[in-house]
Amino acid sequence: MIKFFRKIRQRLLTENKFSKYLIYALGEIILVVIGIIIALQINNWNEQLKTRKSAAAQLRQLYQYVSNDLTLLNTLNTNVTSNLTSCQKLSEQFQLVKPFDSLSTSYLIDNLFEWNFYGNTSAYEKLNQSGEFSILPKNLQSDITYYYNLLKRVKEREEISNTFIKNEYEPHYFDNFSIYQRKGSNLHPIMGQYYKNDKRKPVMLNIDKIANDNKMSVLIFARYYQLKNQQESYQEAIKKAKEVQLSINEYLKANND
């Protein structure tokens, strides 16, 4: 091809057709430039395709991590909802709406439990670090970003609750209610399993003492407030996780990835 163009140039010069030679040379330059532009465009398309495929792979991984998150978030929501029910019943007993009974110590145990969410953010981090996150549609970027910011708030809410348990609730419980940590004194399933071979005599609940324990009454109010907030944060995260999965599926389907 190069030899062909060279022969044409030489013939034009030989025939003294200089103006035609210039036009031809200019046309040749334009063809070369167009060829370079096309080559660059093809290379750019190839790079974009690679980036899109890589982003799709990370999105599929992120989808799986969100699925794992949902499993844990649903479990945490179930546990916190159960604890909240115990807290509500105990609160009613402290307010004398209902009498203290054999389950009161079990309700106290429920409020000792700490809950923690652990998620995997590696796919989200890789998308950001590689710059691939920016090629995603704005609505998908917004959904994913909001979701991971929401998980940070979930962790913050857990930290507030768990710190309160360690610093306030646990010390008061163990100073005043550890006597009920034995078989027959506490009907909580975990206590029943742990103390199944306990030979000590059960200790009956001191109704007057617990009814007049104003500090525990206030601690239960605090635990109710904390558990309610945890429940709401888990439920919001569950809802957003499902929205993120739907957005990812729509994007992958639309792009045939």
Summary of the structure (lengths in Angstrom):
residues: 257
radius of gyration: 34.5
end to end distance: 40.1
largest distance: 122.2
contacts: 719
relative contact order: 0.13
helix: 79%
strand: 0%
